[in-house]
């Protein structure tokens, strides 16, 4: 069972009711990626933001994708052969 909650000091406030009795000992697993401080995560994000901004290769790739998306891939249908 996975339940979301908010940590407030030494108390975890659950965001929904759970079907377990009061006083039951529970174990909490916190993913490692949540242990990184907010400032450190922001620094990591800033390091990659705009990394492709002036990259001619990526511009060419996106131009090719655009051409492929708008290419006419229609096929001739002979309606006389449908009867």
PLY file of the C-alpha trace (Angstrom):
ply
format ascii 1.0
element vertex 83
property float x
property float y
property float z
element edge 82
property int vertex1
property int vertex2
end_header
0.00 0.00 0.00
1.33 3.44 -0.89
-0.04 6.47 0.94
0.94 10.10 0.48
1.60 12.31 3.47
3.23 15.55 4.54
6.02 15.71 7.12
5.49 18.38 9.78
8.30 18.22 12.30
8.21 14.69 13.72
4.61 14.08 12.57
3.48 12.72 9.22
0.05 13.97 8.20
-1.61 11.43 5.88
-3.48 12.85 2.91
-6.10 10.10 3.03
-7.57 7.65 5.52
-5.94 4.23 5.72
-7.63 1.00 6.84
-5.30 0.20 9.75
-5.91 0.46 13.48
-4.48 3.29 15.58
-1.26 2.43 17.36
-0.06 0.07 14.65
3.68 0.36 14.01
4.36 1.23 10.36
7.51 1.53 8.29
8.17 4.42 5.93
10.42 4.24 2.88
11.67 7.55 1.50
13.06 7.44 -2.06
16.66 8.66 -2.26
15.79 11.32 -4.85
13.59 13.06 -2.24
16.49 13.38 0.18
18.31 15.89 -2.03
17.92 19.42 -0.75
15.75 21.76 -2.84
18.69 24.07 -3.64
20.81 21.16 -4.81
17.99 19.87 -7.05
17.60 23.37 -8.52
21.34 23.55 -9.24
21.19 20.17 -11.01
18.21 21.33 -13.06
19.87 24.60 -14.01
22.88 22.66 -15.30
20.74 21.07 -18.04
18.19 23.82 -18.74
18.81 25.13 -22.22
21.63 22.68 -22.88
20.47 22.32 -26.53
19.63 25.99 -27.00
22.21 26.78 -29.69
22.87 23.23 -30.89
22.61 23.12 -34.70
22.40 19.33 -34.66
19.27 19.30 -32.49
17.71 22.00 -34.66
18.26 19.77 -37.70
16.76 16.79 -35.90
13.62 18.73 -34.98
13.35 20.09 -38.53
13.50 16.53 -39.90
10.83 15.39 -37.42
8.63 18.31 -38.54
9.12 17.40 -42.23
8.22 13.75 -41.54
5.11 14.75 -39.57
3.85 16.92 -42.41
4.86 14.68 -45.31
2.06 13.46 -47.56
2.16 9.72 -47.08
-1.08 9.16 -48.95
-1.54 6.27 -51.32
-3.44 6.12 -54.61
-6.74 4.26 -54.32
-8.38 2.97 -57.45
-12.07 3.11 -56.61
-12.91 1.09 -59.74
-11.19 -1.93 -58.19
-13.31 -1.74 -55.03
-16.44 -3.16 -56.66
0 1
1 2
2 3
3 4
4 5
5 6
6 7
7 8
8 9
9 10
10 11
11 12
12 13
13 14
14 15
15 16
16 17
17 18
18 19
19 20
20 21
21 22
22 23
23 24
24 25
25 26
26 27
27 28
28 29
29 30
30 31
31 32
32 33
33 34
34 35
35 36
36 37
37 38
38 39
39 40
40 41
41 42
42 43
43 44
44 45
45 46
46 47
47 48
48 49
49 50
50 51
51 52
52 53
53 54
54 55
55 56
56 57
57 58
58 59
59 60
60 61
61 62
62 63
63 64
64 65
65 66
66 67
67 68
68 69
69 70
70 71
71 72
72 73
73 74
74 75
75 76
76 77
77 78
78 79
79 80
80 81
81 82
